[in-house]
Amino acid sequence: MKKEVCNAYTELNDPATQRERFEQQAKDRAAGDDEAPPTDEAFCTALEYGLPPTGGWGLGIDRLTMFLTDSNNIKEVLLFPAMKPDDPNKHNEDEKSPATTIIQNGV
């Protein structure tokens, strides 16, 4: 099974393409899209001066922990669950996640 540890990306640095996208967003905004951002002329000007190829990557601690503990589900390593349990009075000690075990017992 393949596991995603991080994501990588590149940035758009072509001023003409970026300006076209801003123009489309301006049309969307005029049509009622409240989430479409306004055109950033200063950014377009900076791109016209020249921006070298840029990119980056993001490593998630939860994904790294999944890799190190050989877990197949991210829920097994999350320290702070996104949702409360259905029954807050139910505590099953047999279902400890690898992350909880590491914190309680040390590495």
OpenMM code with the backbone's topology and positions (N, CA, C; nanometers):
from openmm import Vec3, app, unit

residues = "MET LYS LYS GLU VAL CYS ASN ALA TYR THR GLU LEU ASN ASP PRO ALA THR GLN ARG GLU ARG PHE GLU GLN GLN ALA LYS ASP ARG ALA ALA GLY ASP ASP GLU ALA PRO PRO THR ASP GLU ALA PHE CYS THR ALA LEU GLU TYR GLY LEU PRO PRO THR GLY GLY TRP GLY LEU GLY ILE ASP ARG LEU THR MET PHE LEU THR ASP SER ASN ASN ILE LYS GLU VAL LEU LEU PHE PRO ALA MET LYS PRO ASP ASP PRO ASN LYS HIS ASN GLU ASP GLU LYS SER PRO ALA THR THR ILE ILE GLN ASN GLY VAL".split()
positions = [
    Vec3(0.0839, -0.1172, 0.0000),
    Vec3(0.0000, 0.0000, 0.0000),
    Vec3(0.0888, 0.1240, 0.0000),
    Vec3(0.0598, 0.2170, -0.0893),
    Vec3(0.1362, 0.3414, -0.0956),
    Vec3(0.0823, 0.4395, 0.0074),
    Vec3(0.1727, 0.5186, 0.0636),
    Vec3(0.1337, 0.6180, 0.1631),
    Vec3(0.1861, 0.7545, 0.1213),
    Vec3(0.1022, 0.8537, 0.1360),
    Vec3(0.1419, 0.9910, 0.1045),
    Vec3(0.2040, 1.0525, 0.2291),
    Vec3(0.3302, 1.0907, 0.2191),
    Vec3(0.3997, 1.1495, 0.3328),
    Vec3(0.3955, 1.3020, 0.3241),
    Vec3(0.4090, 1.3565, 0.2031),
    Vec3(0.4035, 1.5015, 0.1874),
    Vec3(0.3481, 1.5333, 0.0488),
    Vec3(0.3132, 1.6588, 0.0294),
    Vec3(0.2698, 1.7019, -0.1029),
    Vec3(0.3661, 1.8080, -0.1541),
    Vec3(0.3881, 1.8057, -0.2829),
    Vec3(0.4792, 1.9019, -0.3452),
    Vec3(0.3997, 1.9863, -0.4446),
    Vec3(0.4495, 2.1054, -0.4709),
    Vec3(0.3774, 2.1956, -0.5596),
    Vec3(0.4746, 2.2910, -0.6275),
    Vec3(0.4282, 2.3501, -0.7355),
    Vec3(0.5011, 2.4583, -0.8017),
    Vec3(0.4096, 2.5799, -0.8039),
    Vec3(0.4677, 2.6951, -0.8238),
    Vec3(0.3904, 2.8190, -0.8270),
    Vec3(0.3795, 2.8693, -0.9709),
    Vec3(0.2658, 2.9271, -1.0027),
    Vec3(0.2451, 2.9886, -1.1334),
    Vec3(0.3266, 3.1177, -1.1390),
    Vec3(0.4189, 3.1262, -1.2350),
    Vec3(0.5017, 3.2471, -1.2440),
    Vec3(0.4950, 3.3130, -1.3817),
    Vec3(0.3950, 3.2779, -1.4622),
    Vec3(0.3741, 3.3395, -1.5928),
    Vec3(0.2749, 3.4554, -1.5764),
    Vec3(0.3200, 3.5799, -1.5981),
    Vec3(0.2313, 3.6946, -1.5731),
    Vec3(0.1070, 3.6962, -1.6620),
    Vec3(0.1185, 3.6533, -1.7874),
    Vec3(0.0029, 3.6552, -1.8781),
    Vec3(-0.1045, 3.5568, -1.8309),
    Vec3(-0.0626, 3.4367, -1.7951),
    Vec3(-0.1574, 3.3361, -1.7470),
    Vec3(-0.2212, 3.3809, -1.6165),
    Vec3(-0.1420, 3.4381, -1.5272),
    Vec3(-0.1956, 3.4841, -1.3991),
    Vec3(-0.2966, 3.5965, -1.4188),
    Vec3(-0.2659, 3.6887, -1.5102),
    Vec3(-0.3586, 3.7993, -1.5365),
    Vec3(-0.4898, 3.7457, -1.5944),
    Vec3(-0.4827, 3.6458, -1.6844),
    Vec3(-0.6042, 3.5846, -1.7403),
    Vec3(-0.6894, 3.5236, -1.6294),
    Vec3(-0.6242, 3.4587, -1.5355),
    Vec3(-0.6981, 3.3976, -1.4243),
    Vec3(-0.7624, 3.5042, -1.3355),
    Vec3(-0.6893, 3.6121, -1.3110),
    Vec3(-0.7469, 3.7221, -1.2328),
    Vec3(-0.8668, 3.7824, -1.3053),
    Vec3(-0.8573, 3.7973, -1.4392),
    Vec3(-0.9682, 3.8534, -1.5165),
    Vec3(-1.0909, 3.7627, -1.5091),
    Vec3(-1.0697, 3.6312, -1.5156),
    Vec3(-1.1814, 3.5372, -1.5037),
    Vec3(-1.2437, 3.5461, -1.3647),
    Vec3(-1.1594, 3.5600, -1.2631),
    Vec3(-1.2115, 3.5737, -1.1271),
    Vec3(-1.2897, 3.7043, -1.1110),
    Vec3(-1.2456, 3.8098, -1.1785),
    Vec3(-1.3185, 3.9374, -1.1740),
    Vec3(-1.4564, 3.9215, -1.2377),
    Vec3(-1.4640, 3.8468, -1.3492),
    Vec3(-1.5933, 3.8198, -1.4126),
    Vec3(-1.6825, 3.7388, -1.3190),
    Vec3(-1.6227, 3.6389, -1.2534),
    Vec3(-1.6993, 3.5575, -1.1591),
    Vec3(-1.7508, 3.6428, -1.0434),
    Vec3(-1.6666, 3.7340, -0.9978),
    Vec3(-1.7048, 3.8230, -0.8872),
    Vec3(-1.8209, 3.9136, -0.9297),
    Vec3(-1.8136, 3.9655, -1.0532),
    Vec3(-1.9210, 4.0513, -1.1045),
    Vec3(-2.0514, 3.9734, -1.1218),
    Vec3(-2.0386, 3.8419, -1.1460),
    Vec3(-2.1566, 3.7574, -1.1635),
    Vec3(-2.2154, 3.7121, -1.0300),
    Vec3(-2.1521, 3.7533, -0.9193),
    Vec3(-2.2098, 3.7213, -0.7888),
    Vec3(-2.1299, 3.6255, -0.7028),
    Vec3(-2.0130, 3.5829, -0.7478),
    Vec3(-1.9296, 3.4928, -0.6675),
    Vec3(-1.8570, 3.5750, -0.5609),
    Vec3(-1.9027, 3.5634, -0.4373),
    Vec3(-1.8443, 3.6418, -0.3282),
    Vec3(-1.7049, 3.5944, -0.2890),
    Vec3(-1.6699, 3.4713, -0.3247),
    Vec3(-1.5403, 3.4163, -0.2850),
    Vec3(-1.4288, 3.4470, -0.3846),
    Vec3(-1.4624, 3.4986, -0.5011),
    Vec3(-1.3609, 3.5313, -0.6017),
    Vec3(-1.2813, 3.6526, -0.5545),
    Vec3(-1.1485, 3.6385, -0.5455),
    Vec3(-1.0678, 3.7512, -0.4966),
    Vec3(-1.0541, 3.8602, -0.6029),
    Vec3(-1.0280, 3.9834, -0.5598),
    Vec3(-1.0060, 4.0913, -0.6566),
    Vec3(-0.8707, 4.0752, -0.7258),
    Vec3(-0.8550, 4.1427, -0.8395),
    Vec3(-0.7288, 4.1374, -0.9138),
    Vec3(-0.6183, 4.2048, -0.8336),
    Vec3(-0.5058, 4.1383, -0.8234),
    Vec3(-0.3909, 4.1909, -0.7489),
    Vec3(-0.2902, 4.2460, -0.8497),
    Vec3(-0.3040, 4.3752, -0.8811),
    Vec3(-0.2179, 4.4386, -0.9815),
    Vec3(-0.0715, 4.4410, -0.9380),
    Vec3(-0.0459, 4.4616, -0.8107),
    Vec3(0.0927, 4.4644, -0.7617),
    Vec3(0.1595, 4.3290, -0.7843),
    Vec3(0.0844, 4.2221, -0.7639),
    Vec3(0.1391, 4.0881, -0.7861),
    Vec3(0.1680, 4.0661, -0.9344),
    Vec3(0.0760, 4.1081, -1.0217),
    Vec3(0.0980, 4.0941, -1.1665),
    Vec3(0.2207, 4.1730, -1.2108),
    Vec3(0.2385, 4.2928, -1.1564),
    Vec3(0.3563, 4.3742, -1.1891),
    Vec3(0.4839, 4.3045, -1.1443),
    Vec3(0.4818, 4.2475, -1.0260),
    Vec3(0.5989, 4.1750, -0.9757),
    Vec3(0.6309, 4.0561, -1.0654),
    Vec3(0.5283, 3.9860, -1.1131),
    Vec3(0.5513, 3.8735, -1.2040),
    Vec3(0.6124, 3.9210, -1.3353),
    Vec3(0.5716, 4.0386, -1.3823),
    Vec3(0.6255, 4.0920, -1.5073),
    Vec3(0.7739, 4.1253, -1.4944),
    Vec3(0.8175, 4.1643, -1.3763),
    Vec3(0.9603, 4.1892, -1.3542),
    Vec3(1.0396, 4.0590, -1.3580),
    Vec3(0.9765, 3.9520, -1.3261),
    Vec3(1.0417, 3.8220, -1.3337),
    Vec3(1.0422, 3.7509, -1.2002),
    Vec3(0.9907, 3.6305, -1.2007),
    Vec3(0.9891, 3.5461, -1.0823),
    Vec3(1.0516, 3.4135, -1.1223),
    Vec3(1.1579, 3.3726, -1.0570),
    Vec3(1.2193, 3.2454, -1.0928),
    Vec3(1.1249, 3.1298, -1.0604),
    Vec3(1.1480, 3.0153, -1.1215),
    Vec3(1.0652, 2.8989, -1.0884),
    Vec3(1.0686, 2.8734, -0.9378),
    Vec3(0.9513, 2.8572, -0.8812),
    Vec3(0.9414, 2.8352, -0.7375),
    Vec3(0.8538, 2.7147, -0.7097),
    Vec3(0.8726, 2.6581, -0.5955),
    Vec3(0.7937, 2.5437, -0.5534),
    Vec3(0.8201, 2.5155, -0.4077),
    Vec3(0.7637, 2.4079, -0.3621),
    Vec3(0.7842, 2.3712, -0.2231),
    Vec3(0.7189, 2.2388, -0.1918),
    Vec3(0.7227, 2.2048, -0.0660),
    Vec3(0.6582, 2.0821, -0.0208),
    Vec3(0.6123, 2.1010, 0.1228),
    Vec3(0.5135, 2.0232, 0.1596),
    Vec3(0.4601, 2.0310, 0.2952),
    Vec3(0.4554, 1.8926, 0.3565),
    Vec3(0.5219, 1.8781, 0.4688),
    Vec3(0.5249, 1.7498, 0.5401),
    Vec3(0.4306, 1.7587, 0.6583),
    Vec3(0.3316, 1.6731, 0.6609),
    Vec3(0.2386, 1.6708, 0.7730),
    Vec3(0.2896, 1.5779, 0.8818),
    Vec3(0.2869, 1.6258, 1.0045),
    Vec3(0.3319, 1.5440, 1.1172),
    Vec3(0.2457, 1.4189, 1.1290),
    Vec3(0.1159, 1.4318, 1.1031),
    Vec3(0.0295, 1.3149, 1.1102),
    Vec3(0.0666, 1.2118, 1.0041),
    Vec3(0.1002, 1.2561, 0.8833),
    Vec3(0.1405, 1.1625, 0.7770),
    Vec3(0.2741, 1.0963, 0.8100),
    Vec3(0.3661, 1.1734, 0.8649),
    Vec3(0.4950, 1.1175, 0.9041),
    Vec3(0.4767, 1.0143, 1.0148),
    Vec3(0.3900, 1.0436, 1.1103),
    Vec3(0.3622, 0.9487, 1.2184),
    Vec3(0.2996, 0.8216, 1.1633),
    Vec3(0.2114, 0.8338, 1.0651),
    Vec3(0.1542, 0.7148, 1.0005),
    Vec3(0.2644, 0.6286, 0.9416),
    Vec3(0.3593, 0.6930, 0.8749),
    Vec3(0.4696, 0.6204, 0.8124),
    Vec3(0.5554, 0.5505, 0.9180),
    Vec3(0.5892, 0.6222, 1.0245),
    Vec3(0.6776, 0.5667, 1.1275),
    Vec3(0.6120, 0.4563, 1.2098),
    Vec3(0.4794, 0.4616, 1.2260),
    Vec3(0.4094, 0.3591, 1.3042),
    Vec3(0.3465, 0.2520, 1.2158),
    Vec3(0.3682, 0.2608, 1.0842),
    Vec3(0.3130, 0.1655, 0.9878),
    Vec3(0.1607, 0.1563, 0.9992),
    Vec3(0.0963, 0.2709, 1.0161),
    Vec3(-0.0495, 0.2773, 1.0248),
    Vec3(-0.1075, 0.2984, 0.8858),
    Vec3(-0.2257, 0.2419, 0.8623),
    Vec3(-0.2911, 0.2560, 0.7327),
    Vec3(-0.4035, 0.3587, 0.7338),
    Vec3(-0.4408, 0.4064, 0.8499),
    Vec3(-0.5506, 0.5009, 0.8613),
    Vec3(-0.5050, 0.6194, 0.9453),
    Vec3(-0.5296, 0.7385, 0.8953),
    Vec3(-0.4839, 0.8586, 0.9660),
    Vec3(-0.5518, 0.8732, 1.1020),
    Vec3(-0.6706, 0.8158, 1.1168),
    Vec3(-0.7409, 0.8227, 1.2452),
    Vec3(-0.6643, 0.7503, 1.3557),
    Vec3(-0.5781, 0.6582, 1.3183),
    Vec3(-0.5003, 0.5840, 1.4176),
    Vec3(-0.3919, 0.6694, 1.4819),
    Vec3(-0.3534, 0.7788, 1.4184),
    Vec3(-0.2425, 0.8593, 1.4699),
    Vec3(-0.2834, 1.0007, 1.5120),
    Vec3(-0.4064, 1.0389, 1.4866),
    Vec3(-0.4497, 1.1732, 1.5261),
    Vec3(-0.4598, 1.1823, 1.6777),
    Vec3(-0.3938, 1.2816, 1.7346),
    Vec3(-0.4005, 1.3002, 1.8794),
    Vec3(-0.5282, 1.3703, 1.9215),
    Vec3(-0.5808, 1.4554, 1.8339),
    Vec3(-0.7014, 1.5300, 1.8646),
    Vec3(-0.8052, 1.4973, 1.7589),
    Vec3(-0.8954, 1.4039, 1.7873),
    Vec3(-0.9945, 1.3641, 1.6868),
    Vec3(-1.0817, 1.4819, 1.6445),
    Vec3(-1.1273, 1.4770, 1.5217),
    Vec3(-1.2098, 1.5847, 1.4674),
    Vec3(-1.3512, 1.5812, 1.5240),
    Vec3(-1.3946, 1.4651, 1.5697),
    Vec3(-1.5306, 1.4522, 1.6217),
    Vec3(-1.5274, 1.3887, 1.7599),
    Vec3(-1.6255, 1.4223, 1.8401),
    Vec3(-1.6382, 1.3606, 1.9715),
    Vec3(-1.6906, 1.2183, 1.9544),
    Vec3(-1.6565, 1.1283, 2.0456),
    Vec3(-1.7110, 0.9924, 2.0369),
    Vec3(-1.8625, 0.9946, 2.0581),
    Vec3(-1.9296, 0.8926, 2.0044),
    Vec3(-2.0746, 0.8843, 2.0188),
    Vec3(-2.1162, 0.8773, 2.1652),
    Vec3(-2.0453, 0.7960, 2.2431),
    Vec3(-2.0768, 0.7786, 2.3844),
    Vec3(-1.9574, 0.8259, 2.4665),
    Vec3(-1.9638, 0.9442, 2.5251),
    Vec3(-1.8481, 0.9965, 2.5979),
    Vec3(-1.8124, 0.9145, 2.7213),
    Vec3(-1.9047, 0.8318, 2.7714),
    Vec3(-1.8767, 0.7496, 2.8897),
    Vec3(-1.8056, 0.6201, 2.8546),
    Vec3(-1.7998, 0.5879, 2.7252),
    Vec3(-1.7383, 0.4625, 2.6809),
    Vec3(-1.5903, 0.4858, 2.6551),
    Vec3(-1.5048, 0.4161, 2.7275),
    Vec3(-1.3601, 0.4241, 2.7091),
    Vec3(-1.3090, 0.2821, 2.6923),
    Vec3(-1.2684, 0.2487, 2.5720),
    Vec3(-1.2188, 0.1141, 2.5452),
    Vec3(-1.0667, 0.1182, 2.5452),
    Vec3(-1.0053, 0.0622, 2.6468),
    Vec3(-0.8596, 0.0633, 2.6605),
    Vec3(-0.7914, -0.0257, 2.5568),
    Vec3(-0.8657, -0.1201, 2.4964),
    Vec3(-0.8061, -0.2109, 2.3982),
    Vec3(-0.7846, -0.1430, 2.2636),
    Vec3(-0.8469, -0.0292, 2.2395),
    Vec3(-0.8402, 0.0370, 2.1097),
    Vec3(-0.7523, 0.1613, 2.1139),
    Vec3(-0.6358, 0.1518, 2.1723),
    Vec3(-0.5437, 0.2651, 2.1770),
    Vec3(-0.4751, 0.2808, 2.0420),
    Vec3(-0.4591, 0.4039, 2.0002),
    Vec3(-0.3884, 0.4301, 1.8756),
    Vec3(-0.2384, 0.4244, 1.9007),
    Vec3(-0.1580, 0.3992, 1.7966),
    Vec3(-0.0119, 0.3977, 1.8138),
    Vec3(0.0413, 0.5289, 1.8706),
    Vec3(-0.0180, 0.6420, 1.8313),
    Vec3(0.0292, 0.7711, 1.8818),
    Vec3(0.0047, 0.7833, 2.0317),
    Vec3(-0.1109, 0.7372, 2.0782),
    Vec3(-0.1412, 0.7424, 2.2214),
    Vec3(-0.0458, 0.6536, 2.2988),
    Vec3(-0.0158, 0.5365, 2.2458),
    Vec3(0.0761, 0.4446, 2.3121),
    Vec3(0.2150, 0.5056, 2.3232),
    Vec3(0.2610, 0.5720, 2.2184),
    Vec3(0.3935, 0.6355, 2.2207),
    Vec3(0.3977, 0.7450, 2.3261),
    Vec3(0.2928, 0.8248, 2.3342),
    Vec3(0.2909, 0.9341, 2.4315),
    Vec3(0.2882, 0.8796, 2.5738),
    Vec3(0.2090, 0.7761, 2.5977),
    Vec3(0.1967, 0.7221, 2.7327),
    Vec3(0.3208, 0.6450, 2.7764),
    Vec3(0.3816, 0.5704, 2.6859),
    Vec3(0.4936, 0.4833, 2.7221),
    Vec3(0.6291, 0.5391, 2.6826),
    Vec3(0.6310, 0.6434, 2.6038),
    Vec3(0.7581, 0.6958, 2.5537),
    Vec3(0.8026, 0.6172, 2.4318),
    Vec3(0.8990, 0.6695, 2.3615),
    Vec3(0.9459, 0.6061, 2.2380),
    Vec3(1.0460, 0.4984, 2.2685),
] * unit.nanometer
topology = app.Topology()
chain = topology.addChain("A")
for resn in residues:
    res = topology.addResidue(resn, chain)
    for name in ("N", "CA", "C"):
        topology.addAtom(name, app.Element.getBySymbol(name[0]), res)
